[in-house]
Amino acid sequence: MPDTSPTPTLRLREFLPYRLSVLSNTISRRIADLYDREFGLTIWQWRVMAVTGDTPGISATDIGQRTAMDKVAVSRAVAGLIELGYLERKASEDDGRRSQLYLTRTGQSVYDEIVPMALSEEQALEAVLTPEERVELTRLMEKLAGSASPGRPLW
């Protein structure tokens, strides 16, 4: 006998994945406006620079895994950053088939200018939260991350 129960209603504005996605995109765009206006960087390019600045010598594959960016987005961002002179690719000493990414001197200078702006924006966003709410937000994000990716930490 076929199931005749009505399909439940999905209200996007109440659907957690949708709400998290919209919030994340809105926050990312707010910060992206700063480095786009000043340096002409895309969100994807800045993410690659941020990860590379934090982890010099990282591979494009590892950047994709850390940022949840797809291979095409990483590849385009890396190519654009190399063209801008912000990133350089070097063959790995351990495995010649694998390349490692580093910020150039110019890229490091841009990174050093953007980081304080990004951190300032983060502080402005978090200013609406009490210290206790910040701790709770971190705890809840860790809990959701563990549920979404039980076998591998997201950050």
PyMOL commands that set and color helices and strands:
alter all, ss='L'
color gray80, all
select helices_A, chain A and resi 12-14+16-39+43-54+60-67+71-84+105-126+131-148
alter helices_A, ss='H'
color red, helices_A
select strands_A, chain A and resi 87-91+99-103
alter strands_A, ss='S'
color yellow, strands_A
deselect
rebuild
show_as cartoon
